[in-house]
């Protein structure tokens, strides 16, 4: 081999090394963790919220100066939730797998040197061999492998979008609950204040001999129960606030104001079960992700079957022996598939494909069942809510009657507050029923995989203002 040939080989080798990736450390140290945990700036959230691209979620005009709305909470959660960052990293892995699937094997370069040794080496030259070879089997399976990687990447994208949709709906759920719990807290504090006034009135009556110590004990017990109810409501509201913060990706100690004039969904004019279930397999992102995953496995099965094709390598050889005879030839090598027909990998891929098919069928069955269960639950909740609201006019009229009697001196404050507290208890029950109905409505949207047309906004007025016997809005 001439010096020029050696130089060319060395130059080609250095060029290949130059194209290789280099290592850059990314330590998981304090500064890196602190930077990653830093919540996004609201201005950045505002910009991203107006340009979000998602199969279901819509861009919003993000402005929380008047409080956080349900739609703003949903989009902000998708943008800032830390768990979703880790999920989105799967997209980069899937993209890398597409690249890897399309890469062909490198050619093989070989060189050998034969130095004469022994006694009869007079006149012998150094022999050498130079060869270039390439395994062409990868060409047979390349198309199937690339198809499998691409459909897997599409499945990953859909699965990420599905998890984003669930996080967005969870943010809405927590925000609705915060709103309802705020209304409950107002009523429980009003009831506590009335019972405190009742206790003072009972103490005066005991002092004058009109009431007994037993009446005083009953009044004190009622006040303690009311105070416990206030504390419980405050505790639950704080838990929901922390849950909302966690979903939004903001620190626990940060207070995000909730919009005061939220349009609460009524969930009255919902589509029927048949209408929601129809086409659900082409609408729910998790089902679409499973379909793409199944197609990816189809391509993997095809690639495994094509891999039965015997391995073939071709190459060119150039050599000179110690007698200075130069030869140039072609080398072809073929694997003889006597034992390994790739049957193990084929069986694994077929079993995996079967598992994905069964998982898809199970998920589709579960989705349809979930819609039916939720609609049934919402139906009975609406009935219970309507029946509970129907008793409000009677209690309101009774409360007004006792108020007039109190003004005329024909009843005492304790009796008036007793009736008023019964009205408050009924109002609290209505708020809790509406919260349950709201929870089920959000669950129905998740199960349906879309925003439902029955989410018409209603006034967030307190149940005390509903005096027509219908479901309060």
Phi, psi and omega in degrees: 000131182286162178297328180294319179296318179298320179296321179295319179295317179297319179296319179295321180294318179294324178297318178296321178296325182295330181278357181282153177288152178247156184270132175231116182292142174231084186291147176266069183257184183303308181300320181295317179294318180298319179293321181291328181278351182293126180292151181290151176291145182298330179293321177294320177297319180299317181294314181292325181295328180280349182235016183296140178239117184206147181299334183241310184295146181248150175299147180230154173276094190281115178206105184259021177296332177255019181103162183273127178267165179300316180295322178294320178297319181297313183289320179298321179297319179295325182283319193248353183296123183297325182297327180290334177298315179296323179295319181292338177298336177297334178295320177294322178296317180296322177295321177295326179293327175296316179300313182296323182295330182270354182281131178274156180294149179288147172292154181256131178247127181233149179213135179228151180230127180247114181256122180299135176224166180101191187277320187267058180252008180295127179083357179276143177257164173293135176262156179213161176222141182223127182218151176231125181227162181208135179272113185269000181297328181300334178295328183294320186259358187301312183300316180292321180294319178294319177299318180296318181292321181291315179291328175295319178297320177296322177296319178297316179301315181292321179293322176297315179298324178295316179293325175297319179297318179294318179295319179298316179292327176296321178297317177299318181300311181295323181291318176300317180297320177301319180297311181295320179294328174298320178292320177298320182296321178300314181292319181293324177291322176297318179295320179298319180295320179295318180292330175293319177293323177298318180298319178295321178294321179295320179300319178295320180293324177295319180296327180271357179088003180281332179238161181255173177296333177295318177298322179295318179296321178295318180294321178294320179296319179297319179294320179297319178294321179294319178295321177297323178295321177297314181296319179296316179296319178296321179295313180296320179296320178295321177297319178292324178296316178294323178295320177296315178301317180296320179291325181279348180077033179240157184299152182298329185277359180271130181262119175258116180293142178265137180302133186279337183249048180296136174274104183283138178291143181269332181056037181266312186262059180280151173296162178286168179300318181297322180292321180288318183289329182299123179075014184295330181290340176261007185238321180286126188293328179291324177291320176296322178296320178294323177297316179293323176298322177295318177296325177297319179290328174302314179293325178293322176297317179298319179295322180293322179290320177295335180290351174293339180302129184303141178293129182235132175235139177236153181198167177243135181239139175225126187213159173224129180273182183289348176268013178068022175269123182261132179232147175228130184208179180244140179239132176231128177234138182231130174287137177264109186281064178283323186246313184260106174257020185062023185294329179294312179295323178297316179296320179296314182295321178294320179294322178294319177298318179297320179297319179295321178297313180294323178295322178296314180298317180295319180292321179295317178298316180296320180299315179296321179293320180300317180300315180296316181295315182294317179298320178296316180297318180294325179299313181288327176296318178296321178296315180295322179295318179294318180294321179292318179294334180294337180273352182297315182302321180296314180294324179294316178296321179295321178296317179295323178297315179294326178296316179296320179295323178294320179293328180273354179082014181267001174213170181254170182294326181297316180294321179296315181293330178297315179293320180297322179292328175296320177295318179297319179299320178293320178296320177297321179297320179296317179298317180295322177295320178293325177295316177299319179296321177294318177302315181292327178295317177296319178298324179292321177297319178297314181295322180283336180076027181196163170287135184266147181290350182273011183268046178290131183291146177230168181290138180276032183294154177290151179302337182298340182271358180266107183239016184257005177082357179265172179299125182291145178248000000 
